[in-house]
Amino acid sequence: MTVEATTERVLRLLALLQHRPSWTAAELAAELGVTDRSVRRDVERLRALGYPVHATAGVGGGYQLGAGTRLPPLLLDDEEAIATAVSLRLASGGTVAGAGEAALRALAKLDQVMPPRLRAEVRAVYGATETLLGPGVEIDAELLVTLARACRDAVRVRFRYAGRDGGERERTVDPVRMVATGRRWYLMAWDVDRDDWRTFRLDRMREVAATTWRFRAREHPDPVAYVQRSVTEAPYRYLARVRVHARPDRVRELVPPQVGRVEDDRDGWCVLVVGGEDLDRIAVHVARLGFEAEVLEPPELREAAALLARRLAAMAGTG
């Protein structure tokens, strides 16, 4: 057998191992059209190239591709290559500092070896795509790694945090989960000094350091729901609840999670909870949804909506 044929078979073996978690030697031999002995030799060739192929003997045993100490080359099928390339293009304009450059380097490597037909598909998809998100706040990648490890290992974290008043205070927290809204990153954590759950914006953190103290995991709220509630309600002067005559999923399509929270109601209605510093802006925001709506609270929002209606009627010449 030629070197080219052996290389092709080894690459096919790698693709099979990446396709599903575990294979028996007999299954691999049948897929490749070779003997069990050839499979064992090809597995050794992959190991020599740095691929950690684990073998388990006995009934139910087989071969499994594991994680190693370094990242070896990956094999991607057509759909995976297109999805990866499009994701890298979008990541090149993301909110993680340094990720844009890294994404562009990875994209350049992928584009270099990608067949022309796939390259054309990637460019067609990206060329026909726009994002609605405005520019976000860049977050240092090392900060993300530090917090991710602390969440995973249940390690206490200390940092200086800039409040809305501009002052910085030292905070000590037990981190649970990071949540990205598209424009910003947040950390949900147990604030040790305040003895309660808190949400922290990553772009306001300074001098973040993981300690050696491992905390005992405690029951916690759903991180996504908690962060959404925090960013849509807590920072604002007014908190409005408006009953909207539309299905909840339809309203969620129009209201980003970092802007408002949609609660199920009944009979084809839902409740939109949204915060803001200006009642007129809230009234305009709700009116632009295009659905019948009823203000539940605060009463001042009804007055703002009535005033807005009179202004619009006067503009239309029907007042």
N, C-alpha and C positions, 0 to 999 in steps of 0.2 A: 504493500500500500504506500502511496506517495505521501510526502510531507504535507502537501496541500490537502489531501483527503483526510489525513489525521487531524490537521488543524481545523478543518471544517467540522469534523465530527466532535471535537472537543468543544467548539463553540456551540454546536447544537446541544451538547450535554449541559453546558452552562445555561443556555436558554431554558432547558427543561427544568433544571434545578431552581431557576428563578420563577418559574411558572406556578409551582405549587410547593407547599411546605416539605413534603417527604415523598421519596420514591424508593421502591425496592430495586435491587440489582436486576432482577428479572424484568421488571417493568421498563427500566432504562435500556436494557439490552434489546427488548422487543421494539422500543421506539427507534433505536439507532440501528437496528439490524445487525448487531454484533453479539459476541459471547459475553458472559458475565466477567470473564477474565479481562476482556478488552475494556469493559466498563471500569474495572478496578484500576487498570493502567491509566485510563483517561482521567479518573478522579485524582490520581497522584500527580498527573500533569497540571491539573487545575490548582492543586495545593502548592505546587512548585511556583506557580504564578502569583500566589498570594491569596487565593480564594479558600476560605476556611470551610471545607466540606467535611461535615461530621458524619460518622458512620456508627450505626447501632446494630449489634449482632442479635441473632435470635429471632423468634416469631414476632412479627410486627415491627421488626427493625428495618433499617434502610439508610438512605443517604439524605442529608439535609444541608442546605447552604446556610451557614451561620454568619455571625459578625466577627470581623477580625480586628487587628490593630491598625490597619490602614485601609483606605478605600481603593479597591481594585476597580478596573473598568467594568461598566455595566452594559448589558445588552438590552436594547429597547425595541419593541415591535413598532410598526408604523404609527398606530394610534398613540402609544406611549411617547414616541419621539415628538409627535405634533403637539401633544398636551404639554410636554416638558418645555419645548421651545416657546410656545405661546406664554406659558407661566413665567419663564425667564424674561421674556420681553416686558411683561407687565411688572415684574419685580424690579426691573431696572429703573422704574420710577417710583419705587416704594418708599416706606417711611422708616426703614431701618438703615441707619447710617452705615455706609460701606457696602450694603447689600446690592446697591445699584451697580457698582463697579464689579463686584463678584459675579452678579448675574450676567453682566455683559461679557465677562471673560468666559464663563461657562457656555453662554450662548454662542460665542465665536467658535469654541471647540466643537460644539454640537453641529453648528451650521457648516463647518469645514468638511465633516464626514457624512453629512446628510445627503441622501440621493436627491437629485434635482427635482423630482416629482414631489417629494415631501417638503423640500425647501419652498417650492412655489405655493403649496397649500398653507404652510405656516405664514408666509408673507400675505397671502390672501386673507386669512383669518385676522391677522393683526391689523392689516390695512383697513379692514371693514369694522374695526372695533374702536370705540371710544369709552372712556370711563367718566362717570358722573362725579366722582370724588374730587374735591379740590385738593390743593397742596396740603399735606399733613405735616406734623412735627416729626423731624428725624430723631430716632432713638439709637443710641450707641449699641452696636451688636453685643459688646462685652457685657453691658448691663442686662440685656435679655438673657444671656447665657447664665450670668450669676443668679438672677432671680429664678430662672427655670430650674437650675440645680437645687436651689434652696427649697423650692416648692416640691420637687421630687424627693429630696432627702429629708424633708421636715426639719430644716435648719433655720434658726432665728436669724433675722437680718436687721442691721442698723443702717440708718441713712439720715441725711439732712433733707428736710422737705420745705419747699417754698409754698406758703399759704397764699390765699387770694389777696391778703393784705400786703404781700411782698416780703414779710418777715420769714426767716428760716428757723426751724426748730428741729432738734434731733428726735427721731422716731425709732422705736424698737417694735418690730412686728414679727408675727408668725405667718409667713406667706402661704397662701393656698393655691391661687390660680391667677394667671394673667389673662386679660380679655382685651382683644383688639376690636375697636369700633369701625375701623377703616381709616379714620383720620388720626386717632390717638390710641395709645396703649394705657391700660389700667391694671393695677394690682389689687386683688381682693385679699385682705389679710386681717388677722386678729391684732388689734393695737394693744400691746401689753400695758402701756401706761394708762390708757383710757378704758381698758377692760371691755372692749366691744369691737365689733366688726367695722372696718373702714375700707374705703376705696382711695387709692393713690394714683395720681397721674405720673407715669414714668418720666415724662419730660420735666417734671418739677423735682425729681430726686437728684441729690448730690452725694458724693462720697459714699456710695453704696458698698457695704461690706457684709459678707456672710460670717457669722460667728461660729463657734464650735459647739454651741448649745443646741441639742436636738430636742424639739418640743413634741409633746404627745398630741396626736391628731384629735381634734374635737369635731363634733357635728357642726356643719356649717350650712348656710343658705346656698341655693343654687348660684354659682358665681356669675353666670351670664345675666340671670334675672336681677341679682343684687346690684351688679355694676350698672345695668340699664336703669334701674330705679334711681340709683345715685346720680347718674349723669343727666337724667331727664327731670329730676325733681329737686334735689338738694341745693344746687347752686343758684336757684332763681328766686326772685322776689315773689312771683306769683306762680301758683300751681292750679292749673285748670283741669276740670273734668267735663268732657263734652260727650253727650250721647249722639252717635252718628248712625244714620240709617243706611248701613252697608255691612257686608260680611266682614268679619275681622281680618281674613286673609287679604281682602281687597284693600282695606285701609293700610295694612302692613306693607303692601307693595308701594304705597305712596308716601309713607312716613318712615324714615330711617330709624333704626332702633336707638341711635344716640339722640334723636330729636323727641320722640314720644313713645309711650307704651300703650298698646292696644289690649283691652280686656274684653273677653266674651260677654255678651249680654243675652238677649232673647229676641225671638220674633224678627230675625233679620237685622238686629241692631247690635252695635258694640259701643264700648266706652273708650274714648281717647283721652289719655292723661298726658299733658304737655306742660312744661314750665317755660317761663319767660320773664324778662324784665319789663316788658311793655305790653299792656293789654290789647292795644290796637294791633300789634304785630300778631298776637295770638289769634285775634278775631279774623284777620286777613288770612292767616295760615289755614284756619279751619274752613273758611269760606271757599278758598281755592281748591279744596278737596273735591268740591262739586256735589256733595251729598246733603240731604236734609239733616239738620243738626239741632240739638237742644242743649243749652248750657245748663249744667248741673251745679257747678261752682267755679269760681266765686261769683257772687251777685254783681260785682263790678264789671265782670266780663259781659254780662247782658247789656249793661249801660253802654259799654264800649262798642258792642255789636250794633246796638240801636243807633248810636251816633254815626258809626261807619255807614249804616244803611241810608241814613238821611243825606250824608255827604255824597254817596254814590247816586242816589236818586236825583240830587241837585245837579250832579255832573251830567246825568243822562237827560236832564230837562223834564223830569217827571215829578219833581218835588212839589 
